[in-house]
Amino acid sequence: MVLPDEPGRVEGDDVMAGRRQWSELAPGVRRFILVGATIEGLFKIAALTDLARRPGRQVRGKKWVWAIVLVLVNSVGAAPLAYFRFGRRR
């Protein structure tokens, strides 16, 4: 079935309804996403730098596990904050 408002587009084409392209987002939304991604990236860099410089005895758990979590988990900042709060010994 062809949708009347969009020529050539067939119903069911979109896997995710409501998904938008970057160019369709409002400038404020784009700015919010970029600022959030930048902050998360900086948190991850800070956490990985601290982890690399800190001796293993000052880290709760294995350093390689923390490194994998910090690199691979898309966390909205939760993984780096968890490392700084719970992963380091005083």
N, CA, C and O of each residue as an XYZ file, in Angstrom:
360
protein
N       0.848     -1.183      0.000
C       0.000      0.000      0.000
C       0.889      1.239      0.000
O       1.789      1.355      0.832
N       0.647      2.161     -0.921
C       1.409      3.401     -1.007
C       0.720      4.442     -0.145
O      -0.496      4.621     -0.220
N       1.495      5.119      0.664
C       0.940      6.151      1.527
C       0.667      7.408      0.715
O       1.513      7.808     -0.084
N      -0.489      8.044      0.895
C      -0.861      9.185      0.065
C       0.017     10.418      0.284
O       0.230     11.176     -0.662
N       0.530     10.648      1.481
C       1.286     11.869      1.748
C       2.751     11.766      1.344
O       3.451     12.778      1.329
N       3.229     10.576      1.017
C       4.622     10.397      0.633
C       4.691      9.500     -0.592
O       4.653      8.276     -0.462
N       4.792     10.083     -1.770
C       4.814      9.290     -3.005
C       5.986      8.306     -3.030
O       7.106      8.657     -2.659
N       5.725      7.099     -3.460
C       6.753      6.094     -3.597
C       7.103      5.368     -2.309
O       7.916      4.444     -2.315
N       6.508      5.773     -1.229
C       6.798      5.148      0.062
C       5.734      4.112      0.363
O       4.540      4.374      0.216
N       6.162      2.951      0.777
C       5.246      1.851      1.043
C       5.068      1.702      2.549
O       6.017      1.853      3.318
N       3.855      1.406      2.952
C       3.566      1.200      4.372
C       4.416      0.057      4.901
O       4.542     -0.984      4.256
N       4.999      0.255      6.080
C       5.843     -0.757      6.675
C       7.314     -0.620      6.297
O       8.125     -1.452      6.703
N       7.685      0.417      5.522
C       9.079      0.623      5.146
C       9.972      0.879      6.357
O      11.091      0.372      6.427
N       9.479      1.662      7.302
C      10.278      2.001      8.474
C      10.245      0.861      9.478
O       9.180      0.357      9.834
N      11.410      0.469      9.919
C      11.494     -0.566     10.940
C      11.046      0.021     12.277
O      10.339     -0.631     13.045
N      11.464      1.253     12.545
C      11.107      1.914     13.795
C      10.237      3.131     13.470
O      10.698      4.078     12.834
N       9.016      3.100     13.898
C       8.132      4.228     13.652
C       8.611      5.433     14.448
O       9.018      5.294     15.601
N       8.566      6.606     13.845
C       8.952      7.825     14.538
C      10.450      8.104     14.502
O      10.892      9.082     15.104
N      11.225      7.308     13.842
C      12.664      7.525     13.748
C      12.930      8.662     12.781
O      12.373      8.703     11.684
N      13.792      9.591     13.198
C      14.076     10.756     12.371
C      15.535     10.792     11.944
O      16.404     10.201     12.585
N      15.779     11.484     10.872
C      17.142     11.739     10.416
C      17.716     12.905     11.203
O      16.972     13.714     11.756
N      19.056     12.991     11.252
C      19.731     14.076     11.960
C      19.252     15.432     11.452
O      19.016     16.345     12.243
N      19.109     15.565     10.144
C      18.711     16.845      9.549
C      17.283     17.252      9.915
O      16.927     18.426      9.806
N      16.477     16.307     10.341
C      15.094     16.605     10.716
C      14.953     17.065     12.160
O      13.895     17.559     12.551
N      16.006     16.909     12.957
C      15.939     17.312     14.357
C      16.076     18.822     14.498
O      16.759     19.474     13.708
N      15.422     19.362     15.506
C      15.518     20.791     15.797
C      16.944     21.118     16.241
O      17.612     20.268     16.829
N      17.418     22.331     15.969
C      18.783     22.701     16.359
C      19.050     22.521     17.849
O      20.154     22.125     18.223
N      18.073     22.800     18.710
C      18.259     22.625     20.144
C      18.454     21.170     20.527
O      19.246     20.859     21.416
N      17.736     20.279     19.862
C      17.862     18.842     20.129
C      19.230     18.354     19.662
O      19.883     17.577     20.359
N      19.666     18.806     18.488
C      20.993     18.426     17.987
C      22.085     18.889     18.938
O      23.023     18.147     19.228
N      21.958     20.110     19.419
C      22.950     20.675     20.351
C      22.976     19.852     21.648
O      24.049     19.554     22.171
N      21.799     19.489     22.164
C      21.697     18.692     23.384
C      22.388     17.343     23.206
O      23.118     16.901     24.092
N      22.165     16.693     22.077
C      22.791     15.398     21.807
C      24.308     15.541     21.725
O      25.036     14.723     22.289
N      24.793     16.570     21.030
C      26.234     16.775     20.901
C      26.892     17.091     22.239
O      27.973     16.581     22.533
N      26.252     17.926     23.051
C      26.805     18.261     24.366
C      26.832     17.013     25.250
O      27.824     16.763     25.935
N      25.760     16.237     25.240
C      25.714     15.015     26.036
C      26.773     14.013     25.612
O      27.426     13.403     26.458
N      26.949     13.837     24.309
C      27.966     12.905     23.808
C      29.372     13.382     24.165
O      30.241     12.574     24.492
N      29.593     14.682     24.103
C      30.901     15.243     24.460
C      31.194     15.021     25.937
O      32.297     14.613     26.301
N      30.210     15.289     26.786
C      30.399     15.097     28.230
C      30.674     13.628     28.541
O      31.579     13.324     29.317
N      29.904     12.713     27.947
C      30.137     11.294     28.187
C      31.522     10.887     27.711
O      32.210     10.127     28.393
N      31.941     11.381     26.551
C      33.271     11.063     26.035
C      34.371     11.556     26.961
O      35.354     10.852     27.193
N      34.209     12.765     27.490
C      35.207     13.302     28.419
C      35.255     12.504     29.717
O      36.335     12.262     30.255
N      34.087     12.093     30.227
C      34.044     11.245     31.423
C      34.771      9.926     31.175
O      35.533      9.464     32.023
N      34.533      9.318     30.003
C      35.178      8.046     29.686
C      36.690      8.214     29.578
O      37.441      7.376     30.077
N      37.141      9.282     28.934
C      38.576      9.533     28.809
C      39.198      9.738     30.185
O      40.264      9.194     30.473
N      38.538     10.519     31.033
C      39.058     10.761     32.385
C      39.133      9.463     33.180
O      40.124      9.213     33.867
N      38.092      8.635     33.093
C      38.069      7.378     33.836
C      39.138      6.418     33.317
O      39.817      5.772     34.114
N      39.298      6.314     32.005
C      40.312      5.427     31.440
C      41.724      5.910     31.770
O      42.610      5.097     32.037
N      41.938      7.215     31.754
C      43.239      7.769     32.116
C      43.563      7.462     33.571
O      44.670      7.029     33.889
N      42.593      7.687     34.454
C      42.792      7.385     35.872
C      43.064      5.900     36.073
O      43.952      5.527     36.839
N      42.308      5.060     35.392
C      42.470      3.617     35.510
C      43.861      3.180     35.049
O      44.483      2.328     35.685
N      44.351      3.751     33.958
C      45.671      3.387     33.436
C      46.793      3.814     34.380
O      47.792      3.106     34.510
N      46.644      4.942     35.028
C      47.686      5.472     35.903
C      47.642      4.895     37.318
O      48.650      4.925     38.024
N      46.515      4.381     37.733
C      46.329      3.898     39.105
C      46.868      2.467     39.241
O      46.587      1.617     38.396
N      47.636      2.202     40.295
C      48.108      0.822     40.530
C      46.920     -0.123     40.754
O      45.875      0.286     41.259
N      47.096     -1.377     40.375
C      46.027     -2.364     40.480
C      45.484     -2.545     41.888
O      44.301     -2.839     42.060
N      46.334     -2.374     42.900
C      45.875     -2.556     44.281
C      44.928     -1.450     44.728
O      44.234     -1.595     45.734
N      44.896     -0.348     43.984
C      43.998      0.760     44.331
C      42.686      0.722     43.547
O      41.907      1.675     43.583
N      42.451     -0.370     42.850
C      41.221     -0.519     42.055
C      40.429     -1.687     42.613
O      40.980     -2.762     42.845
N      39.153     -1.481     42.827
C      38.274     -2.574     43.263
C      37.913     -3.396     42.036
O      37.301     -2.889     41.097
N      38.287     -4.639     42.048
C      38.044     -5.489     40.890
C      39.249     -5.475     39.961
O      40.288     -4.897     40.277
N      39.095     -6.113     38.827
C      40.181     -6.204     37.868
C      40.171     -4.984     36.942
O      39.120     -4.542     36.478
N      41.360     -4.460     36.690
C      41.470     -3.276     35.843
C      40.949     -3.547     34.432
O      40.311     -2.677     33.839
N      41.205     -4.720     33.891
C      40.783     -5.014     32.527
C      39.262     -5.070     32.417
O      38.704     -4.719     31.377
N      38.588     -5.506     33.478
C      37.118     -5.530     33.462
C      36.587     -4.102     33.443
O      35.676     -3.785     32.678
N      37.159     -3.235     34.289
C      36.742     -1.831     34.285
C      36.995     -1.200     32.917
O      36.162     -0.440     32.422
N      38.128     -1.507     32.310
C      38.455     -0.938     30.998
C      37.430     -1.352     29.944
O      36.980     -0.522     29.154
N      37.064     -2.625     29.933
C      36.065     -3.103     28.968
C      34.724     -2.427     29.200
O      34.074     -1.985     28.253
N      34.314     -2.345     30.450
C      33.033     -1.704     30.767
C      33.053     -0.241     30.328
O      32.094      0.238     29.721
N      34.133      0.463     30.629
C      34.211      1.882     30.285
C      34.201      2.110     28.778
O      33.638      3.095     28.301
N      34.819      1.205     28.031
C      34.902      1.387     26.584
C      33.628      0.934     25.873
O      33.155      1.610     24.959
N      33.078     -0.193     26.281
C      31.995     -0.806     25.504
C      30.587     -0.447     25.946
O      29.657     -0.518     25.142
N      30.410     -0.068     27.187
C      29.054      0.183     27.674
C      28.629      1.601     27.307
O      29.268      2.576     27.700
N      27.550      1.696     26.555
C      26.963      2.996     26.246
C      26.069      3.338     27.425
O      24.968      2.804     27.560
N      26.549      4.227     28.270
C      25.988      4.328     29.606
C      25.382      5.668     29.979
O      24.894      5.829     31.097
N      25.401      6.616     29.084
C      24.957      7.971     29.397
C      25.709      8.476     30.636
O      25.142      9.156     31.492
N      26.980      8.129     30.707
C      27.820      8.601     31.796
C      27.811      7.742     33.042
O      28.578      8.014     33.965
N      26.971      6.711     33.110
C      26.855      5.914     34.331
C      28.096      5.069     34.601
O      28.504      4.951     35.757
N      28.707      4.480     33.579
C      29.881      3.634     33.799
C      31.068      4.435     34.329
O      31.686      4.006     35.303
N      31.418      5.588     33.730
C      32.522      6.365     34.303
C      32.223      6.845     35.723
O      33.111      6.834     36.576
N      31.003      7.259     35.981
C      30.658      7.709     37.328
C      30.717      6.553     38.325
O      31.142      6.738     39.465
N      30.292      5.360     37.901
C      30.372      4.189     38.772
C      31.828      3.858     39.084
O      32.157      3.493     40.213
N      32.703      3.985     38.078
C      34.121      3.734     38.325
C      34.664      4.725     39.358
O      35.318      4.319     40.319
N      34.399      6.018     39.166
C      34.915      7.016     40.087
C      34.330      6.832     41.495
O      35.019      7.099     42.480
N      33.097      6.390     41.606
C      32.456      6.247     42.914
C      32.798      4.922     43.593
O      33.113      4.894     44.783
N      32.736      3.825     42.836
C      32.865      2.503     43.442
C      34.130      1.737     43.040
O      34.517      0.804     43.743
N      34.769      2.092     41.960
C      35.881      1.308     41.435
C      37.233      1.635     42.026
O      38.171      0.850     41.890
N      37.353      2.767     42.674
C      38.650      3.181     43.209
C      38.701      3.027     44.725
O      37.716      3.269     45.422
N      39.840      2.630     45.209
C      40.055      2.575     46.658
C      40.697      3.874     47.078
O      41.441      4.476     46.303
N      40.435      4.302     48.250
C      41.023      5.551     48.775
C      42.407      5.294     49.301
O      43.066      6.216     49.782
